Amino acid sequence: MNDYERIARVIRYLDECHTEQPDLSTLSKHAGLSPFHFHRLFTTWAGITPKDFLQCLTQSHARELLRKGKNVLDVAMDTGLSGPGRLHDLCVNLEAASPGEVKSGGEGWTIGAGVANSPFGQCLVGQSPRGICHFSFVDSKNLDAALAALQADWPNARLHRDDSIATRLSARIFKKGRHARAQSPLRVLVHGTAFQVRVWQALLKVPSGTLVSYGSLAASINQPAASRAVGSAVGQNSLAYLIPCHRVIRETGVIGNYRWGAVRKRALVAWESSAGG
């Protein structure tokens, strides 16, 4: 069991028993660790103590982030900036596949595909000649399905298994500290309709540590009545974390579903909002 799986067990337990205000000893038992080792692991993983992190999982905290996020997103959209300088912001250059590339299905390409560890479990990364074209969270049960989805996006490309590519990119994507933002932009390649690409471009402007509602995201692309269509586009994103669909939640502050698991979405939101910067 990796660190994220231990944390996920604790989050699932809190979903059921948060009203009991479980103490450190109780949480550590659900992680299968002593209180000392659980506290150390949790603080290393999240950057803050379990007590502070748990506050970031509450619905009231999500509502507060949502209220702040609306204003921050307006500023980000107006200025074209990715965010107000948080430590976990990623600089991503998004390019849409051309009609010719979509039609060819990646013919003549070799896509390096590999599995690596991340703070949120194993991830599958696919890198095409034009940039990262796939990023998903996987486990041993759905790895074959994830590889099949990658191949289906680019049916005529050759997949080459190379875990070293995934390890290098995962380490960069989830790197902590002030030097993380000084790196050159990550190039990513998306495969979608013009509307989907607009939604994904808007998502890149939602700063790390803030949240946005589906309605606000729709308004930001001048489609205020298209919340449902925006939600569908968010759900079709094939670049987990890089295009931060985990930062979109319901108007009520409820975190909601996530393509790679509701528990993982809550962990991502809390991890980013607790990161500081």
Phi, psi and omega in degrees: 000126180274177185300317182297320180298325176294317180295319180298323178298321180292319180296319178298319179297319181294327177302325183271329191232022185296333181292343180276355180050060183299142181272180184300320181297318180294316180295320181296326178297321180287339175272350181076029182228164172289157178306319181297310183291325178296314180299318181292315180297314183297315182293323177294318183290314187265339182086356177219172181287159176305320182300313180292322180296320182297328176297327180287351178267353185282154180293326179296323178294319179298319179298318180296317177298322180296317178298317179291322184297327180299315180291317181296321181295321177302315180296316181298319180294320183292323185265345183078010180273156180278345181161176186272036171082034178282156187294333185258011174296140175247140175264110185239126173263112183264129175237138178269139176299139179287159177306324179294320179293321178295316181296321182285343180065026180081020181302131181089352179271151165244122180256118176282121183235131181207167181246139180215164175275148175221172176298348183240031180097186181290148177228150175253126181240133174241128181241118179264174176299343181253008177128183180292124183246357179204136173209116181218156174270134186223164166225180186299335183282330184244013180297314181299321179293322179293319177296322179294322179294320177296315180295324180294327177293325182229072191297336183259004177274156176265125177272130178240116182289121179211096182291339180294325177298312181296319180297317180295315182290321179298318179298323179287317183298320185256018180294135179261160174103168186290336180285345182297326184277352183272358183281162177293155183298148173277132178267127178232148181241126181247157185232097184194177178287167179300321179294315179300317181297321177299317179296316181294323176296321177295322179299325180296341180266000175278114186295148174302137180088002175233165181232160179220147177274162177299322179296317179294323178294320178297317180296327183292340177253020177062035176228062188298339181265007187252034182303319182293317179294322176298317178300321178295318179295321177300318181290341181270359179299128180255010180241080180305141177067314181299314168257105197282069179292346177290346180273002179259125180226175181288159181303331183283349185097357177288132185297315177082189185280171182204140183304328183251025172106132182296324179296317179296322179298315180296321179294319178298313181298313181294319180299316180288318184288340179266357189286334182076183179138000000 
